[in-house]
């Protein structure tokens, strides 16, 4: 049976003090609303509805790949008003699950529990017990422990304020009854808004069964209203990622100091030092070591590779048993074959580095195809850009490139060739040749150094 999922994302979020929508602020590198949509999309047989309002064009653009039905709420008047706007798009049968774009860490397993209890005559509430329930609507039960109503904080009596079971705002209501309940809502309350929670009392008065589910973790239902709360949930998310990595066999030298802003997978016995950031999709093979302060984005790292401190790797593929860094930068399109070495202060871009080849120090290698067992001396650069176009450098196997060399592309260095230090190479170097490309040295006797002029 198809289920409607309505995600509320129309609020202004003025406490964020931001130029863009609150729900577009990120947790773990992904906007809050996309996290909620992503979780909802994992449920079977669903139709997504996204309620937008303030800066709604931004939200719609950021979420367009989810193919959600966009419903506008330009003048928000509460959660009940939001569902009323979506009501014409809801199916006649099935049920509607209400979620929130600023409650980003709700878990699929919790929503599945709610769905398992849903019937045409059952309303399912997600509630939680809090030691300090201030600000939350209270769950009011009768003497038989049946849910009778939800009372908002500002409308609650002194006795009701003592209740610790609170409403999370997440509920699953049968569509056959929901539309009539929404039509019956009024804004006769302290806020002057249409409360979705008022349907609970309507359901109870009609004999609809009201059942409750509680999440496994309190953070699943924590909302974000300002940047302090955003930061708190960021730490929760990172703690969950760190614990999962360690359970899967990775060693984190300090689990508090790691940031996963995407998806990180690790082989057995990986070791990750402090302050590392992983963005997008990153895969580490077995026995990989990542030193402190590294940033890895959308890359794969082969088994037994060592990545030393302060290295950046982006959109690259690194083979087995490579040695990278410290202070290396692998830019998009870099591919390292087995046992390649990229040393300190080396930058690569669209570079294929062959098996066992070494670029050890202070070099730039871009738009290059390099064979096996090449040695590139310190200070070597591939001059791949003429100011308009990019050109490729081709280096064969077993080439030795001396220090402080410029390889002016397009150029080919064939296998076994040697390039003398300090050379500028502009044309083909054939197999096993020694190439010199230096200007003639001139020495002048009696040359006077310049002196500082008086001002």
VENVENQUI-V938383 format. One record per pair of residues at least 24 apart in sequence whose ideal C-beta (glycine too) atoms are under 6 Angstrom apart, sorted by the first residue. I is the first residue (numbers start at 1). GAP is how many residues later the second one is. Records with the same first field share a line. If there is no record, write none. Layout:
I=GAP  GAP
This chain:
1=93
2=43  89  92
3=43  91  92
4=43  86  92
5=35  41  43  92
6=43  80  90  92
7=29  43  92  94
8=43  74  92
9=24  41  42  43  50  92
10=41  42  43  63  66
12=42
15=210  211
20=38
21=34  37  38
22=80
23=78  79
24=38
25=205
27=77  206  207  210
28=209  233
29=232  233  250
32=69  70  72
33=68
35=69
36=63  65  68
37=26  29
39=69
42=66
49=37  40
51=31
77=116  117
78=115  116  117
79=117
80=105  114  115  116
81=113
83=99  113
84=98
87=92  95
90=85
91=84
94=81
95=77  79  80
96=77  79  82
97=75
98=73
100=69
102=121  122
103=120
105=114  115
106=114
107=113
110=105  110
113=100
114=58  99
117=94
118=54
120=54  56
121=87
122=87
123=50  80  85  87
124=48  87
125=46  87
126=42  44  87
127=38  85
128=40  86  93
129=35  36
130=34  36
133=31  33
136=30
137=30  60
138=25
139=26
147=63
148=56
149=51  52
150=47  50
154=36
155=34  35
168=53
367=25
368=25
369=25
370=25
371=25  26
372=25
373=25
374=25
375=25
376=25
377=24  25  26
378=25
379=24  25
380=25
381=25
382=25
383=25
384=25
